[in-house]
Amino acid sequence: MEAFIIIAIIAALMAGAVLGYVMGSRGKREIAQSGERQREDLKEAYRQQIEAIRQMNSEQVKSQLALIREQMQTTSERVLKQRQAELGMRNREQVEKIIDPLQKSLKDMQEALDKTKEQQAEALTRLDETIKINMQKSQAIGETADRLTRALTGEVKVQGNFGELKLKQLLEDLELKEGEQFDTQETLRDKSGKGLKGDDGKGMIPDFILHFPNNRHVVVDSKMSLTDYERYMNAEDGSPEKSGYLKAHIDSVRTQVKRLAKKDYTKFLPKGYNRLNFAIMYVPIDGALNLALLNDATLWREAYDEGVMILGPQTMYMNLRVLEMMWTQVRQLKNQQAMMDAANTVIDRVQDFGMRFTDIEQSMQDTVRKMEKLKITTAGSGPSIITAARNLLKAGAMENKKKKPVEDIGSSMFIEEQVEN
């Protein structure tokens, strides 16, 4: 009985264990199935959240990429247009500042060269013609003067006027300008402006004042001694009268020299004149002057020692020719100076051009450097906008199919640079 009870108990225990095991296995399966469902639900929720985040990021990336492209394009175009406009305006201004004065300087220099050539050619032609003409006129003057001698021996005043007339004609034949190269009948005045008078009470009025370059001036007074000269020419050769008329003629010339020396015109020339230490006594008839000089060898030296040079038509012509040539040389020197000034201006403008060209070149180099920096920000490789855009595309950003692909933008923007490299 006890054994039966024990067996019954053992059987009961075993049945309970089996029943417990069966019940435990069923609970575990239900729990496992519930956990699997929860994991699937959680996984679906996570997937939906990730998709939502991805969609949101994609829209943001597209927006940012579009904004970056627009800003990059706008900035590049604005910078390029601004620099092009600035460079264009600056280049035009710089070139105009250089070219305009340079063209004017070249034009002035060309005009000065042409003028000098023309003046030199005219001067040479005029010199040849004038020498021939004036030699003929000088000879004609001498012949005419001899023919007029008898008509002029009557009055001293007529003789003086004749000498002045012939000298002025000679000046005009040489194309010397009154008021520039010579003056006639100019009254000499003191410091107060009052007209000066000589010992004879007459005004100090020289017939001519010749103006040389460098502010040098010479007084010329015309003197005639024809009365005794005419008598000498008409007297019988070898007669005492002829010798007497010759002496009287020489004395007359010497007297005229002393009168001119005594007036001392040079001393009273206007203030500012560079005075030469002699005056010229002009005798308009070579025959009368030569007769006196040939028969009294001391006459010319005596006159020179007293500050008087005696000149006839031929010697006066040569001296006036020197005067005319000196003024021609002065004009040519002025033209040459004008040419040198124009040349100096050209050199100066060329130097300005070089300096401004360097400035423009430097400005262009600065622009190129800025463009290089801009290229770096938009390069197809490295830390650039293009690289960033590519990375965004890889992360899921979407391109606008209607526009040029980012990959092509990166390669086409720098094709020129790649070719050069």
C-alpha positions as CSV (number, residue, x, y, z in Angstrom):
1,M,0.0,0.0,0.0
2,E,2.7,2.3,0.9
3,A,4.5,1.3,-2.2
4,F,1.4,2.0,-4.2
5,I,1.1,5.4,-2.6
6,I,4.7,6.2,-3.4
7,I,4.2,5.1,-7.0
8,A,1.1,7.2,-7.2
9,I,2.9,10.1,-5.8
10,I,5.8,9.7,-8.2
11,A,3.4,9.3,-11.1
12,A,1.6,12.4,-10.1
13,L,4.8,14.3,-9.8
14,M,5.9,13.2,-13.3
15,A,2.5,14.1,-14.7
16,G,2.8,17.5,-13.2
17,A,6.3,17.9,-14.5
18,V,5.2,17.0,-18.0
19,L,2.2,19.3,-17.8
20,G,4.4,22.1,-16.5
21,Y,6.9,21.5,-19.3
22,V,4.1,21.6,-21.9
23,M,2.6,24.7,-20.5
24,G,6.1,26.4,-20.3
25,S,6.9,25.6,-23.9
26,R,3.6,27.1,-25.1
27,G,4.3,30.3,-23.1
28,K,7.7,30.7,-24.6
29,R,6.4,30.4,-28.1
30,E,3.8,33.0,-27.5
31,I,6.3,35.3,-26.0
32,A,8.7,34.8,-28.9
33,Q,6.0,35.4,-31.5
34,S,5.0,38.6,-29.6
35,G,8.6,39.9,-29.6
36,E,9.0,39.1,-33.3
37,R,6.0,41.2,-34.0
38,Q,7.2,44.0,-31.9
39,R,10.6,43.9,-33.7
40,E,9.0,44.1,-37.1
41,D,6.8,46.9,-36.0
42,L,9.8,48.8,-34.6
43,K,11.8,48.1,-37.7
44,E,9.0,49.4,-39.9
45,A,8.8,52.5,-37.7
46,Y,12.5,53.1,-37.9
47,R,12.4,52.6,-41.7
48,Q,9.7,55.1,-42.1
49,Q,11.5,57.6,-39.9
50,I,14.7,57.1,-41.9
51,E,12.9,57.6,-45.2
52,A,11.2,60.7,-43.8
53,I,14.6,62.1,-42.7
54,R,16.2,61.1,-46.0
55,Q,13.4,62.8,-47.9
56,M,13.7,65.9,-45.8
57,N,17.5,66.0,-46.2
58,S,17.2,65.5,-50.0
59,E,14.9,68.6,-50.2
60,Q,17.3,70.6,-48.1
61,V,20.3,69.6,-50.1
62,K,18.5,70.4,-53.4
63,S,17.6,73.8,-52.0
64,Q,21.1,74.5,-50.7
65,L,22.7,73.3,-54.0
66,A,20.4,75.5,-56.1
67,L,21.2,78.4,-53.8
68,I,25.0,77.7,-54.0
69,R,24.8,77.5,-57.8
70,E,22.9,80.7,-58.1
71,Q,25.2,82.5,-55.8
72,M,28.3,81.2,-57.5
73,Q,27.0,82.1,-61.0
74,T,25.8,85.6,-59.8
75,T,29.0,86.3,-58.0
76,S,31.2,85.2,-60.8
77,E,29.3,87.1,-63.4
78,R,29.2,90.2,-61.3
79,V,32.9,90.1,-60.5
80,L,33.8,89.5,-64.1
81,K,31.5,92.2,-65.5
82,Q,32.7,94.7,-62.8
83,R,36.4,94.0,-63.5
84,Q,35.9,94.1,-67.2
85,A,34.0,97.4,-67.0
86,E,36.6,98.9,-64.6
87,L,39.5,97.7,-66.8
88,G,37.9,98.8,-70.0
89,M,37.2,102.3,-68.6
90,R,40.6,102.6,-67.0
91,N,42.4,101.4,-70.1
92,R,40.5,103.9,-72.2
93,E,41.3,106.7,-69.9
94,Q,44.9,105.8,-69.5
95,V,45.4,105.3,-73.3
96,E,43.6,108.6,-74.0
97,K,45.8,110.4,-71.5
98,I,48.9,109.0,-73.2
99,I,47.9,109.0,-76.9
100,D,46.3,112.4,-77.1
101,P,49.3,114.4,-75.8
102,L,51.7,112.1,-77.7
103,Q,49.9,112.7,-81.0
104,K,49.9,116.4,-80.4
105,S,53.6,116.4,-79.5
106,L,54.4,114.4,-82.6
107,K,52.3,116.7,-84.7
108,D,54.1,119.8,-83.2
109,M,57.5,118.2,-83.8
110,Q,56.6,117.3,-87.4
111,E,55.3,120.9,-88.0
112,A,58.5,122.3,-86.5
113,L,60.6,120.0,-88.7
114,D,58.7,120.9,-91.8
115,K,58.9,124.6,-91.0
116,T,62.6,124.4,-90.4
117,K,63.2,122.6,-93.7
118,E,61.0,125.1,-95.5
119,Q,62.7,128.0,-93.9
120,Q,66.2,126.6,-94.7
121,A,65.2,126.0,-98.3
122,E,63.7,129.4,-98.6
123,A,66.7,131.0,-96.9
124,L,69.1,129.3,-99.3
125,T,67.1,130.2,-102.3
126,R,66.5,133.7,-101.1
127,L,70.2,134.1,-100.2
128,D,71.3,133.2,-103.8
129,E,68.7,135.4,-105.4
130,T,69.3,138.3,-103.0
131,I,73.0,138.2,-103.5
132,K,72.6,138.4,-107.2
133,I,69.8,141.0,-107.0
134,N,71.5,143.2,-104.4
135,M,74.9,143.0,-106.2
136,Q,73.1,144.3,-109.2
137,K,71.2,146.9,-107.1
138,S,74.4,147.9,-105.3
139,Q,76.1,148.5,-108.7
140,A,73.0,150.3,-109.9
141,I,72.9,152.4,-106.7
142,G,76.5,153.4,-107.2
143,E,75.8,154.4,-110.8
144,T,72.6,156.2,-109.9
145,A,74.4,157.9,-107.1
146,D,77.0,159.2,-109.4
147,R,74.4,160.5,-111.8
148,L,72.6,162.2,-109.0
149,T,75.7,163.8,-107.6
150,R,75.3,167.0,-109.4
151,A,71.6,167.2,-108.3
152,L,72.5,166.6,-104.7
153,T,75.4,169.0,-104.4
154,G,73.1,172.0,-104.0
155,E,71.6,171.5,-100.5
156,V,73.0,169.6,-97.5
157,K,69.4,168.6,-96.4
158,V,68.7,167.0,-99.7
159,Q,72.0,165.1,-99.4
160,G,71.0,163.7,-96.0
161,N,67.6,162.6,-97.1
162,F,69.1,160.9,-100.1
163,G,71.4,158.9,-97.8
164,E,68.6,157.9,-95.5
165,L,66.4,156.8,-98.4
166,K,69.1,154.6,-99.9
167,L,69.9,153.0,-96.6
168,K,66.3,152.2,-95.9
169,Q,65.8,150.8,-99.4
170,L,68.8,148.5,-98.7
171,L,67.3,147.4,-95.4
172,E,64.0,146.6,-97.1
173,D,65.8,144.8,-100.0
174,L,67.3,142.4,-97.4
175,E,63.8,141.9,-95.9
176,L,64.7,143.3,-92.5
177,K,61.6,144.3,-90.6
178,E,61.2,147.8,-89.2
179,G,60.4,147.7,-85.5
180,E,62.1,144.3,-85.2
181,Q,65.5,144.4,-86.8
182,F,65.8,148.1,-87.1
183,D,64.1,151.4,-86.2
184,T,64.2,154.8,-88.0
185,Q,64.3,158.3,-86.6
186,E,63.9,157.2,-83.0
187,T,64.3,160.0,-80.5
188,L,66.7,159.3,-77.7
189,R,65.4,160.3,-74.3
190,D,66.7,160.7,-70.7
191,K,65.5,158.7,-67.7
192,S,62.5,161.0,-67.2
193,G,61.4,160.4,-70.8
194,K,62.4,163.9,-72.0
195,G,64.0,164.1,-75.5
196,L,67.7,164.6,-75.4
197,K,69.4,167.5,-77.3
198,G,73.0,167.8,-78.6
199,D,75.4,170.7,-78.3
200,D,73.8,172.3,-81.3
201,G,70.4,172.3,-79.6
202,K,69.0,169.8,-82.0
203,G,67.3,166.6,-80.8
204,M,69.3,163.4,-80.5
205,I,67.6,161.5,-83.4
206,P,69.8,159.0,-85.2
207,D,68.8,158.0,-88.6
208,F,68.7,154.2,-87.8
209,I,69.2,151.8,-84.9
210,L,70.0,148.3,-86.0
211,H,68.9,145.6,-83.6
212,F,71.1,142.5,-83.4
213,P,70.3,139.3,-81.6
214,N,71.2,139.1,-77.9
215,N,69.8,142.6,-77.3
216,R,72.7,144.3,-79.1
217,H,72.1,147.6,-80.9
218,V,74.1,149.8,-83.3
219,V,73.4,153.4,-84.3
220,V,73.7,154.3,-88.0
221,D,73.8,157.9,-89.2
222,S,73.8,158.8,-92.9
223,K,76.3,161.5,-93.9
224,M,77.0,163.0,-97.3
225,S,80.0,165.0,-98.5
226,L,79.4,165.6,-102.2
227,T,80.0,169.2,-102.9
228,D,83.8,169.1,-102.9
229,Y,83.7,165.6,-104.4
230,E,81.7,166.8,-107.4
231,R,84.1,169.7,-107.9
232,Y,87.1,167.3,-107.7
233,M,85.5,165.1,-110.3
234,N,84.9,168.0,-112.7
235,A,88.3,169.7,-112.1
236,E,91.1,169.3,-114.6
237,D,93.6,166.5,-113.8
238,G,96.8,167.8,-112.3
239,S,95.5,171.2,-111.6
240,P,96.0,172.9,-108.2
241,E,92.2,173.2,-107.9
242,K,91.8,169.5,-108.2
243,S,94.2,168.9,-105.3
244,G,92.4,171.5,-103.2
245,Y,89.0,170.0,-103.8
246,L,90.4,166.6,-102.8
247,K,91.8,168.0,-99.5
248,A,88.5,169.8,-98.9
249,H,86.6,166.5,-99.5
250,I,88.8,164.6,-97.1
251,D,88.4,167.3,-94.5
252,S,84.6,167.2,-95.0
253,V,84.5,163.5,-94.3
254,R,86.7,163.9,-91.3
255,T,84.4,166.6,-90.0
256,Q,81.4,164.4,-90.4
257,V,83.2,161.7,-88.4
258,K,84.0,164.1,-85.6
259,R,80.4,165.4,-85.4
260,L,79.0,161.8,-85.1
261,A,81.6,160.9,-82.5
262,K,80.8,164.0,-80.5
263,K,77.1,163.2,-80.4
264,D,77.9,159.8,-78.7
265,Y,74.5,158.3,-79.6
266,T,75.5,155.0,-78.1
267,K,75.8,156.5,-74.6
268,F,72.1,157.5,-74.7
269,L,70.5,154.4,-76.1
270,P,67.4,153.3,-74.2
271,K,67.7,151.5,-70.9
272,G,68.2,147.8,-71.3
273,Y,70.1,148.0,-74.6
274,N,73.4,146.2,-74.8
275,R,75.5,149.0,-76.4
276,L,78.3,148.3,-78.8
277,N,81.2,150.7,-78.5
278,F,80.9,152.3,-82.0
279,A,78.4,153.9,-84.3
280,I,78.2,153.6,-88.1
281,M,78.6,156.5,-90.5
282,Y,77.0,155.5,-93.8
283,V,78.2,157.2,-96.9
284,P,75.8,156.2,-99.7
285,I,78.2,156.8,-102.6
286,D,81.1,154.4,-102.8
287,G,83.1,156.7,-105.1
288,A,83.0,159.6,-102.6
289,L,84.0,157.4,-99.7
290,N,86.7,155.5,-101.6
291,L,88.3,158.7,-102.8
292,A,88.7,160.0,-99.3
293,L,90.0,156.6,-97.9
294,L,92.4,156.0,-100.7
295,N,94.0,159.4,-100.4
296,D,94.1,159.5,-96.6
297,A,95.2,156.2,-95.0
298,T,94.7,157.5,-91.5
299,L,91.1,158.6,-91.9
300,W,89.5,155.2,-91.3
301,R,91.7,154.4,-88.2
302,E,91.0,157.9,-86.8
303,A,87.3,157.3,-87.1
304,Y,87.5,153.9,-85.5
305,D,89.5,155.2,-82.6
306,E,86.7,157.8,-82.0
307,G,84.0,155.0,-82.0
308,V,82.9,155.5,-85.6
309,M,82.9,152.9,-88.5
310,I,82.7,154.4,-92.0
311,L,80.8,152.2,-94.4
312,G,79.7,152.6,-98.0
313,P,76.9,150.8,-99.9
314,Q,78.9,147.6,-100.5
315,T,80.4,147.2,-97.1
316,M,77.1,148.2,-95.5
317,Y,75.4,145.6,-97.6
318,M,77.8,142.9,-96.3
319,N,77.2,144.0,-92.7
320,L,73.4,144.0,-93.1
321,R,73.7,140.6,-94.7
322,V,75.4,139.4,-91.5
323,L,72.6,140.9,-89.5
324,E,70.0,139.2,-91.7
325,M,71.8,135.8,-91.4
326,M,72.1,136.2,-87.6
327,W,68.3,136.7,-87.3
328,T,67.7,133.8,-89.6
329,Q,69.9,131.7,-87.4
330,V,68.0,132.9,-84.3
331,R,64.7,131.8,-85.9
332,Q,66.2,128.5,-86.8
333,L,67.4,128.0,-83.3
334,K,64.0,128.8,-82.0
335,N,62.5,126.2,-84.4
336,Q,65.2,123.7,-83.3
337,Q,64.4,124.5,-79.7
338,A,60.7,123.9,-80.4
339,M,61.7,120.6,-82.0
340,M,63.7,119.6,-79.0
341,D,60.8,120.6,-76.7
342,A,58.5,118.5,-78.8
343,A,61.0,115.6,-78.7
344,N,61.3,116.0,-74.9
345,T,57.6,116.0,-74.6
346,V,57.4,112.8,-76.7
347,I,60.0,111.2,-74.5
348,D,58.1,112.3,-71.4
349,R,54.9,110.9,-72.8
350,V,56.6,107.6,-73.7
351,Q,57.8,107.4,-70.1
352,D,54.3,108.1,-68.9
353,F,53.0,105.4,-71.2
354,G,55.5,103.0,-69.8
355,M,54.5,103.8,-66.2
356,R,50.8,103.6,-66.9
357,F,51.2,100.4,-69.0
358,T,53.0,98.9,-66.0
359,D,50.1,100.0,-63.8
360,I,47.6,98.5,-66.2
361,E,49.6,95.3,-66.4
362,Q,49.7,95.0,-62.6
363,S,46.0,95.6,-62.4
364,M,45.4,92.8,-65.0
365,Q,47.7,90.5,-63.1
366,D,45.7,91.3,-59.9
367,T,42.5,90.4,-61.8
368,V,44.1,87.1,-63.0
369,R,45.1,86.2,-59.4
370,K,41.6,86.9,-58.2
371,M,40.2,84.7,-61.0
372,E,42.6,82.0,-60.0
373,K,41.3,82.2,-56.5
374,L,37.7,82.1,-57.8
375,K,38.7,79.0,-59.9
376,I,39.9,77.3,-56.7
377,T,36.4,77.7,-55.1
378,T,34.8,76.2,-58.3
379,A,37.5,73.7,-59.3
380,G,36.6,70.1,-60.2
381,S,38.7,68.7,-57.4
382,G,39.8,69.7,-53.9
383,P,37.8,71.6,-51.4
384,S,35.6,73.5,-53.9
385,I,31.9,74.1,-54.5
386,I,31.9,71.5,-57.3
387,T,33.4,68.9,-55.0
388,A,30.9,69.7,-52.3
389,A,28.1,69.5,-54.8
390,R,29.3,66.0,-56.0
391,N,29.4,64.8,-52.4
392,L,25.8,66.0,-51.8
393,L,24.8,64.1,-54.9
394,K,26.4,61.0,-53.6
395,A,24.5,61.5,-50.3
396,G,21.2,61.4,-52.1
397,A,20.7,65.0,-53.4
398,M,18.9,65.2,-56.7
399,E,19.9,67.2,-59.8
400,N,17.6,69.2,-61.9
401,K,17.5,67.2,-65.1
402,K,16.7,70.2,-67.2
403,K,20.0,71.8,-66.3
404,K,23.6,71.0,-67.0
405,P,24.9,68.2,-64.8
406,V,27.3,69.1,-62.0
407,E,29.9,66.7,-63.3
408,D,30.0,68.5,-66.7
409,I,30.2,71.9,-65.0
410,G,33.3,70.8,-63.1
411,S,35.0,69.6,-66.3
412,S,34.0,72.3,-68.8
413,M,34.8,75.3,-66.6
414,F,38.5,74.5,-66.6
415,I,39.0,72.8,-69.9
416,E,41.2,75.7,-71.0
417,E,43.3,75.4,-67.9
418,Q,43.7,71.7,-68.4
419,V,44.8,72.2,-72.0
420,E,47.4,74.8,-71.0
421,N,48.7,72.5,-68.3
